[in-house]
Amino acid sequence: MERDHDVRGLDPDRNPARWERVVGTIISAAAPELVRRRKSADLPELVLRWARPALATAATVALLISTAAVLRPGGGAVNVAEASVAGALVPESYAAWLVAGYEPTVTELVVALEEVP
């Protein structure tokens, strides 16, 4: 059911003094927040505010990738010193193609996909 709402009380022309009081109250209530935002708008503070979460995210990603490299299947335990992120994420044949700039044939791609554990 749709109701008609009486919004005539929001008309600034009906009671200008009341309207000015409302506007003044809103402006004075918002003033501290506006000052805070003006002060924190500089770039160094913005970077510092995001530095800690960004570093935490980067550390988490590095830990997950290192764990995946150490625990990858295909031959038992892997020496942490020998494990590489690229080796864990990209099969050896793909990596060789990428480094050489080689475009494999469809047959080579199928064979390489069969090698992936």
C-alpha angles and dihedrals in degrees: 000000000000119000127198111232122210105234096165089108089068093060107111091205093063095064112005094177092054091046092053090050091052092048091047092050092051093047093048091047092050096044098090092049092047091051091049092050092048091053095046096048094092119110100237093057091047091052092047091049091056098037098084097049091043092052091046090051092048091050091050092050091048091050093050093048092047091050091050090050093051096044100041115135124245115081112009125266119009122214108247091222091056097043115101130190092228091051092052095048105033123045115240095249091052091049091051091051092049094049093048094043088236122160107215124217122244090257092053090050092051092049091048092049090054089057093057110101 
